[in-house]
Amino acid sequence: MAIIEEIKNIKGNKSDWKKFGITMGIILSIIGFFLLWKNNNYNYILFLAAAFFITGLILPSILRPIYKAWMALAVVMNFIMTRVIMAVIFYLIVTPTGLIASLTGKKFLDMKIDKSAKSYWIIREKTNKLKSDYERQF
């Protein structure tokens, strides 16, 4: 439901539409010239680039529906890719780390409860550190 609300709330102003038109014009020009350089006949990409660029400069409000559709696509891609990236990180980094730690008996936290303990504070060893040791740590 949040995606639909976010898509409905896509606004944009004349400045956004202008930037969108110019950016799309530049990116499509780069793609078109690259394809032209590779001897592929995709001239329509260059015409589309020119149309975006000129429209963005002269009458950016015409780009409003295209801008809204593009941003809606970005919202949907954001929703999907966030979940994919988080799942990949979890299953390729967090899960193997936990499994290896379990197999080796490594405990990252001391979770033992000692009812007779007054405090769980761990006292550090005293070291002779100078003030300069704390400066410019990197």
Secondary structure per residue as TSV (DSSP state, phi and psi in degrees):
chain	resnum	aa	ss	phi	psi
A	1	M	-	360.0	-31.0
A	2	A	H	-67.7	-31.9
A	3	I	H	-65.4	-44.3
A	4	I	H	-62.2	-43.0
A	5	E	H	-63.3	-41.8
A	6	E	H	-65.2	-39.2
A	7	I	H	-67.2	-39.7
A	8	K	H	-64.2	-30.4
A	9	N	T	-89.3	8.8
A	10	I	-	-70.0	119.0
A	11	K	-	-107.5	-103.0
A	12	G	-	103.3	149.1
A	13	N	-	-128.1	-176.6
A	14	K	H	-58.5	-37.9
A	15	S	H	-64.9	-42.7
A	16	D	H	-63.2	-43.3
A	17	W	H	-66.2	-36.7
A	18	K	H	-65.4	-47.3
A	19	K	H	-60.8	-40.3
A	20	F	H	-61.4	-47.4
A	21	G	H	-62.5	-44.5
A	22	I	H	-66.7	-43.7
A	23	T	H	-63.0	-46.6
A	24	M	H	-62.5	-39.1
A	25	G	H	-61.2	-44.6
A	26	I	H	-66.6	-46.5
A	27	I	H	-64.9	-44.2
A	28	L	H	-66.3	-32.5
A	29	S	H	-64.2	-44.3
A	30	I	H	-60.8	-46.1
A	31	I	H	-63.1	-45.2
A	32	G	H	-62.4	-44.8
A	33	F	H	-68.4	-34.3
A	34	F	H	-63.4	-45.3
A	35	L	H	-66.8	-35.8
A	36	L	H	-66.0	-38.9
A	37	W	H	-64.8	-34.1
A	38	K	T	-83.4	13.2
A	39	N	T	64.5	30.0
A	40	N	-	-100.9	138.1
A	41	N	-	-94.3	81.2
A	42	Y	-	-118.0	56.7
A	43	N	H	-63.9	-27.5
A	44	Y	H	-63.1	-26.0
A	45	I	H	-66.8	-38.7
A	46	L	H	-67.9	-37.8
A	47	F	H	-65.7	-40.4
A	48	L	H	-63.9	-40.0
A	49	A	H	-62.3	-45.0
A	50	A	H	-63.4	-40.1
A	51	A	H	-62.7	-45.4
A	52	F	H	-61.1	-47.2
A	53	F	H	-63.6	-48.7
A	54	I	H	-66.5	-42.6
A	55	T	H	-63.3	-39.9
A	56	G	H	-62.9	-34.9
A	57	L	H	-79.5	-42.7
A	58	I	H	-91.3	-50.1
A	59	L	-	-138.3	74.3
A	60	P	G	-65.1	-20.6
A	61	S	G	-65.7	-21.3
A	62	I	G	-65.9	-27.6
A	63	L	G	-80.4	-2.2
A	64	R	H	-54.3	-50.8
A	65	P	H	-65.0	-36.9
A	66	I	H	-67.4	-41.0
A	67	Y	H	-60.4	-45.5
A	68	K	H	-64.2	-41.6
A	69	A	H	-64.8	-40.8
A	70	W	H	-64.3	-43.2
A	71	M	H	-69.3	-33.8
A	72	A	H	-64.6	-41.3
A	73	L	H	-61.4	-39.8
A	74	A	H	-64.6	-38.7
A	75	V	H	-64.5	-43.9
A	76	V	H	-65.0	-43.6
A	77	M	H	-62.9	-38.4
A	78	N	H	-60.4	-45.2
A	79	F	H	-60.5	-45.8
A	80	I	H	-72.1	-49.2
A	81	M	H	-67.7	-32.7
A	82	T	H	-60.2	-45.1
A	83	R	H	-69.1	-37.9
A	84	V	H	-64.7	-47.5
A	85	I	H	-63.5	-43.3
A	86	M	H	-64.3	-39.1
A	87	A	H	-65.9	-42.0
A	88	V	H	-62.2	-46.4
A	89	I	H	-60.6	-44.8
A	90	F	I	-63.6	-49.6
A	91	Y	I	-79.8	-21.5
A	92	L	I	-101.5	-16.6
A	93	I	I	-120.8	-56.9
A	94	V	I	-68.4	-48.8
A	95	T	H	-62.0	-49.0
A	96	P	H	-61.7	-36.6
A	97	T	H	-62.0	-44.8
A	98	G	H	-64.6	-41.0
A	99	L	H	-65.7	-43.8
A	100	I	H	-63.9	-41.3
A	101	A	H	-63.7	-40.7
A	102	S	H	-65.8	-42.5
A	103	L	H	-67.2	-33.3
A	104	T	H	-90.3	-4.9
A	105	G	T	79.6	15.5
A	106	K	-	-74.1	131.6
A	107	K	-	-113.7	118.7
A	108	F	S	-79.5	-25.0
A	109	L	S	-126.6	141.9
A	110	D	-	-86.3	99.9
A	111	M	-	-105.6	13.8
A	112	K	-	-73.0	136.3
A	113	I	-	-100.6	124.2
A	114	D	-	-116.9	105.1
A	115	K	T	-65.8	-24.7
A	116	S	T	-85.4	-9.0
A	117	A	-	-75.6	137.2
A	118	K	S	-77.1	-32.9
A	119	S	-	-152.6	155.7
A	120	Y	-	-100.8	11.4
A	121	W	-	-64.6	131.4
A	122	I	-	-102.2	119.4
A	123	I	-	-80.8	129.3
A	124	R	-	-81.3	153.9
A	125	E	-	-72.4	143.2
A	126	K	-	-77.4	134.0
A	127	T	-	-127.2	151.2
A	128	N	-	-90.2	94.2
A	129	K	-	-108.2	140.8
A	130	L	-	-91.5	162.0
A	131	K	G	-60.3	-34.9
A	132	S	G	-67.0	-21.4
A	133	D	G	-67.7	-24.4
A	134	Y	G	-93.7	-9.2
A	135	E	S	-96.8	147.3
A	136	R	S	50.1	58.1
A	137	Q	-	-68.8	-20.1
A	138	F	-	-102.7	360.0
